[in-house]
Amino acid sequence: MAKLEEKGIVGIKGLIFDLYNTLIEIRTDEDSNSTYEQVSKWLIYQGVRIPAGDLKIEYKRLVEEDLGGRWEKYPEVRVEQVFRKICKSHALWEIDENRLGAEASRAFRAASLRRFQAFPQSLRLLKELQSYPKVIVSNGQRVFSEAETRYLGLYDQFSHIIFSSDFGHKKPDPRIFLEAAKLLGLEPEEIMCIGDNFDNDVIPASRLGMRAMHIEEAWKLFGVI
């Protein structure tokens, strides 16, 4: 098993990985009318009446209002709270709005999903680096993103998974990286961050004193392409 030291990278005791387009190849379409048509039809059987066009308008409006009402520089919403409000406003009978908000979020994700698989290169990379403690830091929604990591067999390969929806702020906010360092029990300079986005992963991690590497560079370094 190759180690970072064998590749000339010394002093690293733990790793932070991004999730989407780093470990998981994904494409979603949250603007497609068909996405909202599917969710609107699903909601019929949950006791919620809202046409697809109205659902699209209301969803986007509530997300924008939520983001605009936060003091954070890089604010994040909890999508289940958005759907909770929609379901409560359009319920035909008494509903469990919290449960239905979460289930509607997952139905929305499923309807928007166009491509979804683990990168085989990243799976091989994780095998090479399995001896290091690892944390995922993702701009993701726990309500459906945790299930996606479990489905693809990634969940148990990490000691912790941090989703931006848990915090109300997202990358490149440095606090989310520092939370990962705290969970690893390591100093920033003892951590390497691997991701696909320079602005959200590589640059903010580097500014904290972490080593940082683009996922494609990591693939090449360990010959897993």
Secondary structure, DSSP 4 states (H G I P E B T S, - for coil): ---GGGGT--S--EEEE--BTTTEEEEE-SS-HHHHHHHHHHHHTTTB---HHHHHHHHHHHHHHHHHT---SSB---HHHHHHHHHHHTBSS---HHHHHHHHHHHHHHHHEEEEEE-HHHHHHHHHTTTS-EEEEES--HHHHHHHHHHTT-GGGSSEEEEGGGTTB-TT-HHHHHHHHHHHT--GGGEEEEES-IIIIIHHHHHTT-EEEEHHHHHHHTT--
